[in-house]
Amino acid sequence: MQNTTQKALSTRIGRRSFLKMAAVASAFGATSAFASGNVTRAATKEEVKNPFPGSKLVKTICTSCSVGCGVIAEVQNGVWVRQEVAQDHPVSLGGHCCKGADMIDMVRSEIRNKHPMVKENGEWKRISWDSALDRISKKLEDLRKTSGPDSTMFLGSAKFNNEQAYYFRKFAAMYGTNNIDHQARI
């Protein structure tokens, strides 16, 4: 058995395998040499200084959690195009966590829901905020009537500040349940 294991772990490569790998590597090297010529150019001094002409800087707050770190968003024609940390912000002191550094990608994501949606007949359909809130409140009311308030659980968020967490807990208590937890425990 030991002899079989040693053969399986051997680093020897057969001649045919070596030639195949050498051919693939040579072909890749040759084609990449042709493809990389004159593809990029050096940025001009103006492009380095201001890559988004006509943009404005907007001081804002990262919404990834409730800490409230500072972000300077660069906005051009109503579109968030770039971000920097706010060096003078009293909370973050010029730093970001990995979530804050990625905030622009979350905001600009193509798969981000921007409106309430409902699935009807197998198709997603956009609905109004009023309609979405009416549907949610009706389902919560029906669930409390048919199965009791303890059939639900309310899940808090890391984005809540202290006051929001207080009101969220009060809402669950008014609904009639103590089933409340925080999303960080999942």
Summary of the structure (lengths in Angstrom):
residues: 186
radius of gyration: 28.0
end to end distance: 45.6
largest distance: 76.1
contacts: 388
relative contact order: 0.07
helix: 44%
strand: 18%
